[in-house]
Amino acid sequence: MADRTDRTMIEFYGGLGVIGGSKIMISTPNARVLLDMGLDIPDGLDLFREPVRRRCGGELADYLNTGQAPELPGIYDPAQLPVQGPRADRSEALAVGDPRPTAIFLSHPHIDHDGMLGFVRAELSCHAHPETVELHRALAISGLGPVGRPVTLQPTPPGTAITVGDIVVEPIEVDHDVPGACGFLISTPDGRIGYTGDFNLHRNGGRRTSAFAERIRGVDALITETTLLSFDPLPAEPITEDEVLTVIGDRLAGPQLQLISAYERDVERAQAIIDLARQRGRTMIWPGQQATFLGLLGVRDVVTWDDSRRQRKAHQIAVANAIAAGTQPTTVGLAEVWDRPSDFLVQTDSADLPSLLDLPISVGTGWLHSQGEPLGPFMSTWQPFMDWLEHLGVEVVPAGSSGHAGPQALIEMVKQIAPGTVYPIHGFRPETAAHLLGAPQTEARTIVPAAGIRYPLR
Ligand SMILES: [Zn+2]
C-alpha cells in the first residue's frame, strides 16, 4: 500500500512566473495525467527569438540543450532527444517510458498550451475537444501547426469522463478566444482538482465559464491562469467583442485603405471582422496561410491574394494545399486594391514587412491591432514592425481585447469555485496573484508553485 505522502501529486513543468508554457502533471502510484504541453516562454533571455531560426527536426534537442524545455519523464519522443550537446547525458533517462498509464489533455489550441505536442511519444494519447482537433487539422494543412512529429489528437467531447488508471478527467468548456477551449475536473483517489486552462467571463456573457465554475465547485485544489494579474497597475476588465467591433467599424468608415492584424485562431472574431468589413463595403484580404486555415474551418467570405502580389513561400504552399484539399479560395489582385483602396481591409504579414510597399498606403491608413502578430513590445518582431509603420506614416490603432479574465473576474471565479487551495500559474506575478486570490478576498489557501517540487493533493 502506497504511503499517504506519495499518493496524488501535482507537479508544474511550466507556466511558472511566465504567461504560458503550461504543463501540469497529476500523478498517483497508478496513473499519470499531463495537462497541456505548451511551448516554454522563457522568463529570462529567449535564445530562440527572431532573427534566430530554429533547426527543423532538431527543435526539442535544441530546447533541452539550452534549458528551454523541462525534463519531463516518460513523455518525450525518444527519437527527438539530444544525441549530443550539454544535456545529452540526460537523454537515456528521458527516453524511458513510464510503466503507469499516461494520457495528455489539451485545454485549448494556443501555442503556449499545445506547442510541444509534436515532441510527445507516439504511444501516448492526447485528448482534445473535437473543435480543437479540427483546428489542428487546419493548422497542419496551412503550415501553421506545432513543430516536431505530426500531432494526432483524440477527439474528446466536453462532458466525457476519461479514465486513466485511477484518475478520471472530465473536460468542461470555458469561454476563451479560440474554439474548443476547456478546463478540466480531475478526480483522484485523494480528492478533486480543477484546472481552468485559459478563460474569461466577458465573451458570450461568460456562460460556459460560469457553468465550468459551478461544475468544479468545492474542488480541493484549483490551478488557475492569472495572465491579467501580471501587470502593475492591474488592467481594467477587458472590453467585449461588440466594443472591439465598434472600434474597428469606426476605422472602416474612412476613405483610405486600412490594415489589420487579427489572430486567425480566434475564428469567431475573424468571421465577425470579415462580416463587418463587408457591411462597410470592404473586402478583407488574408495572407495565404491564414486564408487556407480559416477556409478549412468553414469561415465564410475568406479572400486571399492572387499571383499579382508575391507572397512568402509558406503562403503559396498553403494555398496550393487548400486547392488540393478541394477548397478554392477567392482571390483579389493588387490592381483592384490600387483602384479602390477604400474597398479593402488588408491583414498584414509580420514576417514580411517589405510587402507593405505593395499597398496603396496613404494619410489616414491605420493598422488595427486586434491580437494578431506581432503581439506586443515583448516580441522581438514588434519594434521593426513599428519602425516600418512609422516610416510609412501608418497610425497604430489598438482594436483588441484580451481572451483572459480581468482581475475582478478572476477573483469572482475563485469565490464561486470556493476551492481548498489555489495554485496561480500562467502569469508574470504569481505572488501578487496569490495575494489577490487568497484571503481575505476569498477563503482559499494559496500556494505559489515552483519547479521541481511535488505538491501532495492532501
Ligand atoms: Zn490561451
Residues whose N, C-alpha, C, O or C-beta is under 5 A from the ligand:
A	BS01	ZN	H110 D198
